[in-house]
Amino acid sequence: MSQPQSNPTPVASARVKVSSGLTLLELMVVLVILAIVATVAVRSLQPQVDNARFESASRLLNEVKNSSIGPIQKYQIDGTPLISGFVADVGRFPLVESPNFEMEKSSVLSELWDPECELGARFPFQFRSGPSQPDDYSQIRLPCGWRGPYLQIPIGSNSLVDPWGRVPEALANSRGELTQLQIMIPIQSTQTEPQRLAVDLATGKVEVTGKVLLNNPENGKVHAVLLTPDPNSSLTTLTVLDDEDEQPDSFLFRDVPIGLRAIVVDADGRRKTKYVQVTHDGAVVCFDFQSGNSESKTP
C-alpha cells in the first residue's frame, strides 16, 4: 500500500532592496566637477564679455561727443557743412551738473537727455534777436535754444552710466561746462594698469578770423562783433563778442561756439552783416567795403 505523497512546504524567497541614490561623497564630487566646468566656461567667455563692454564704452563716448558738438566733416545734400548738436543750438558746452537739477550726481550731463531740465524750459529753440543797446543789433536773428533730447539713455534709466554701471568721469572748465569725458576700463588679468578711454570737445569752440578791405585802411575805423547764443549771459537776446584783433583791417574772435553765427562790421559809416556757418575748423570771413561785396569761406 503506497503512502500518500506530501506536498513540499513553499519557502518564501527573501528580497533584498538595493539603494540606487548617491552618497554624500559622490554628490560632493559631482558638484566640484560642475563648479570646475562652469569656471572654465566663464573664463573662456570673459574676453568676449570684456570686448563687448569695451566697444559699448567707446560707443557711449562717441554718442556724447556727437550729441554735444555734432558729427565732424558731415555735409548736407547741397554741400554745406552739417553742424548740429547741443553747442550749435545752445552756444555753450553742456554743464557737467545742472545747479538746479535736484538729483544725485548720477544725473551728470542731464542737459543732454532730460526733457525736463531747466535749460529746456527756460531756453526753448526759437529765433532770437541781438540786443538793441548800447549798439542796435536787434535786426540780427538766429535760430537757437534747447531742442533735445540730444542723447538717448536706456529706457527706464534716469542717469548716464558706463557698461560697468558707473558714472563716467566728466572734466569741466571754470564755468562748470564739459570739456572731456572719460571711462576707466577695469584691470584685466593680463594688465597691470587700467585702460583709459576719453573724448574731448575741443573742436566745439573755435576761432573766427577775417579781413576788412577798405579804400583808406590807414584812416579807416572798423568795429566788428560776432553774435551767438549763450544762455549763461542772456535767455532772451543774443550775446555779442567783441573783436580781439587790434588791427583796423582784420578781426579775431576766440572761443566761438560752432553753428550758425552772425558777424557785423561797421566801417566808413556803413554796416555789413554776414551769416556764417562756423565749423569745427573755424571760419575765415572777408568783408569788402571797397566794392560793397562781402564773402566768407571756411578752411
C-alpha positions in Angstrom: 0.0 0.0 0.0 1.5 3.2 -1.2 1.9 6.1 1.2 0.5 9.4 0.2 3.0 11.9 -1.0 3.2 15.1 1.0 3.3 18.4 -0.8 6.5 20.3 -0.2 6.2 23.4 2.0 6.7 26.6 -0.1 9.7 28.6 1.1 9.3 32.3 0.9 12.2 33.8 -1.1 13.9 36.8 0.6 14.0 40.0 -1.3 17.0 42.4 -0.8 16.4 46.1 -1.6 19.4 47.9 -3.1 19.6 51.7 -2.8 20.1 53.5 -6.2 20.8 57.0 -4.8 24.1 58.9 -4.5 26.1 59.1 -1.3 27.0 62.4 0.1 30.6 61.9 -1.1 29.5 61.2 -4.6 27.3 64.2 -4.6 30.1 66.5 -3.5 32.4 65.1 -6.2 29.7 65.9 -8.9 29.3 69.4 -7.5 33.0 70.0 -7.6 33.2 68.8 -11.2 30.3 71.1 -12.2 32.0 74.1 -10.5 35.2 73.4 -12.4 33.4 73.2 -15.7 31.4 76.4 -15.0 34.6 78.3 -14.1 36.3 77.2 -17.3 33.3 78.2 -19.3 33.1 81.6 -17.7 36.8 82.3 -18.1 36.6 81.3 -21.8 33.7 83.7 -22.4 35.2 86.6 -20.3 37.3 88.0 -23.2 34.2 88.3 -25.3 32.3 90.0 -22.5 35.2 92.4 -21.9 35.4 93.2 -25.7 31.6 93.9 -25.8 31.9 96.2 -22.8 34.9 98.0 -24.3 33.0 98.6 -27.6 30.0 99.7 -25.7 32.1 102.2 -23.7 33.7 103.6 -26.9 30.2 103.9 -28.5 28.9 105.8 -25.4 31.8 108.3 -25.6 31.2 108.9 -29.3 27.5 109.4 -28.7 28.2 112.0 -26.0 30.6 113.8 -28.4 28.2 113.7 -31.3 25.3 114.9 -29.2 27.4 117.8 -27.8 29.3 119.1 -30.9 27.7 117.0 -33.7 29.5 114.8 -36.2 32.7 116.2 -37.8 33.1 116.6 -41.6 29.5 115.8 -42.4 27.7 117.7 -45.2 24.2 118.3 -46.4 22.9 117.4 -49.8 23.8 120.9 -51.2 27.4 120.5 -49.9 27.1 122.9 -47.0 28.6 121.7 -43.6 26.2 119.9 -41.3 26.7 121.5 -37.9 24.4 120.1 -35.2 24.4 119.2 -31.5 24.0 120.9 -28.2 26.8 123.5 -28.6 25.4 124.6 -32.0 21.9 125.1 -30.6 22.7 126.5 -27.2 26.0 128.3 -27.7 28.0 126.6 -24.9 29.1 123.2 -23.7 26.6 121.2 -21.5 27.0 121.6 -17.8 28.5 118.7 -16.0 25.9 119.0 -13.3 22.9 121.4 -13.6 22.9 123.6 -10.4 19.1 123.4 -10.2 18.7 119.8 -11.1 17.5 118.0 -7.9 19.1 114.7 -8.4 22.1 112.8 -7.3 25.5 113.1 -9.0 24.3 110.3 -11.4 22.4 113.0 -13.3 25.7 114.1 -14.9 25.1 115.8 -18.2 21.4 115.7 -17.8 21.1 118.7 -20.1 21.8 116.4 -23.0 19.0 113.9 -22.4 16.5 115.2 -19.8 13.5 117.0 -21.5 12.5 118.4 -18.1 15.8 120.1 -17.4 15.7 123.8 -16.5 17.5 124.8 -19.8 14.8 123.2 -21.9 12.1 125.1 -20.0 13.8 128.5 -20.0 15.7 128.4 -23.3 13.5 126.5 -25.9 14.5 126.5 -29.5 13.3 129.6 -31.4 14.6 132.7 -33.2 16.3 135.2 -31.0 17.5 138.7 -31.9 20.5 140.7 -30.9 20.4 143.4 -28.2 19.3 146.9 -29.0 21.7 148.7 -26.6 24.3 150.1 -26.4 24.5 149.3 -30.2 21.5 148.2 -32.1 21.7 144.7 -33.3 18.0 143.9 -33.0 17.7 143.2 -36.7 20.1 140.2 -36.4 18.1 137.0 -35.6 19.5 133.5 -35.2 17.7 130.2 -34.5 18.9 128.8 -31.2 17.8 127.1 -28.0 17.4 123.7 -26.5 15.7 121.2 -28.8 16.8 117.9 -27.3 17.0 115.3 -26.2 20.4 115.1 -27.8 21.4 111.8 -26.2 19.3 108.7 -25.6 19.8 106.7 -22.4 18.4 103.2 -21.7 14.6 103.1 -21.2 13.8 103.2 -17.5 17.1 104.7 -16.6 17.5 108.2 -15.1 21.2 108.5 -15.3 24.2 108.2 -17.6 26.3 105.2 -16.8 29.0 103.2 -18.5 28.8 99.4 -19.3 30.1 98.6 -15.8 27.3 100.6 -14.1 29.5 103.6 -13.1 29.0 107.3 -13.8 31.6 108.4 -16.4 34.2 110.9 -15.1 33.4 114.4 -16.6 36.1 117.1 -16.6 34.8 120.6 -16.6 36.2 124.1 -17.1 35.9 127.0 -14.7 32.3 127.6 -15.8 31.3 124.0 -15.0 31.0 123.1 -18.7 32.0 119.7 -20.0 35.4 119.6 -21.7 36.3 115.9 -21.5 34.6 112.7 -20.6 36.5 109.6 -19.7 35.9 106.0 -18.7 38.4 103.8 -16.8 38.4 100.2 -18.0 38.8 97.8 -15.1 42.1 96.0 -14.9 42.2 92.6 -16.7 44.2 89.6 -15.7 46.8 90.4 -18.4 47.2 94.1 -17.4 48.9 95.9 -14.7 47.2 99.3 -15.1 43.6 100.2 -16.0 42.9 101.4 -19.6 41.5 104.8 -20.1 39.0 105.8 -22.8 38.4 109.5 -23.3 36.8 112.0 -25.6 37.2 115.8 -25.6 35.1 118.6 -27.1 38.0 120.9 -28.1 36.5 121.5 -31.6 33.2 122.7 -30.1 34.6 126.2 -29.8 37.0 127.6 -32.4 38.5 130.8 -33.8 36.8 133.0 -36.4 39.1 135.4 -38.2 38.6 137.8 -41.0 39.8 140.6 -43.2 38.2 144.0 -43.9 39.0 145.6 -47.2 38.9 149.4 -47.0 39.6 152.2 -49.5 41.7 154.0 -47.0 42.9 151.5 -44.4 45.3 154.0 -42.7 42.4 156.2 -41.6 39.7 153.6 -41.5 37.6 153.0 -38.4 36.4 149.4 -38.1 34.2 147.9 -35.4 33.5 144.2 -35.7 31.3 142.0 -33.5 30.1 138.4 -33.6 26.6 137.4 -32.4 26.0 134.0 -30.9 23.5 132.4 -28.5 24.6 131.9 -24.9 22.0 131.1 -22.2 24.6 131.9 -19.5 24.6 135.5 -20.5 21.0 136.0 -21.7 17.9 133.9 -22.2 16.2 136.4 -24.5 18.8 138.1 -26.7 22.0 137.0 -28.4 25.4 137.5 -26.9 27.8 139.9 -28.6 31.5 139.0 -28.8 34.0 141.8 -29.4 36.9 141.8 -31.8 40.2 140.8 -30.2 42.4 141.9 -33.1 43.9 145.4 -32.7 44.5 145.9 -36.4 41.8 148.0 -38.1 41.6 145.9 -41.2 41.2 142.5 -39.6 39.3 140.9 -36.7 39.6 137.9 -34.5 37.0 136.1 -32.2 38.1 133.3 -29.9 36.1 130.6 -28.3 33.2 130.9 -30.8 30.8 128.0 -30.4 30.2 126.1 -33.7 27.0 126.7 -35.6 25.2 129.5 -37.4 26.6 132.8 -36.3 26.4 136.4 -37.4 29.3 138.9 -37.9 28.5 142.6 -38.1 31.2 145.1 -39.3 30.8 148.8 -39.2 33.4 150.7 -41.4 33.4 154.0 -43.1 29.9 154.8 -41.9 28.5 151.6 -43.4 27.4 148.3 -41.9 27.6 144.9 -43.4 26.3 141.7 -41.9 27.4 138.2 -42.7 25.7 135.0 -41.5 28.5 132.3 -41.2 28.3 128.6 -40.6 31.2 128.1 -38.1 32.6 124.6 -38.5 34.9 122.6 -36.3 37.8 124.0 -38.3 36.8 127.6 -37.6 35.9 130.2 -40.2 37.6 132.9 -42.2 35.5 135.8 -43.4 36.2 138.6 -45.8 34.3 141.9 -45.8 34.9 144.1 -48.9 34.0 147.7 -48.2 35.7 148.7 -51.5 33.2 147.2 -53.9 30.3 146.8 -51.5 30.6 143.0 -51.5 31.3 140.5 -48.7 32.2 136.9 -48.8 33.1 134.1 -46.5 34.9 130.8 -46.6 35.9 128.0 -44.2 39.4 126.5 -44.2 
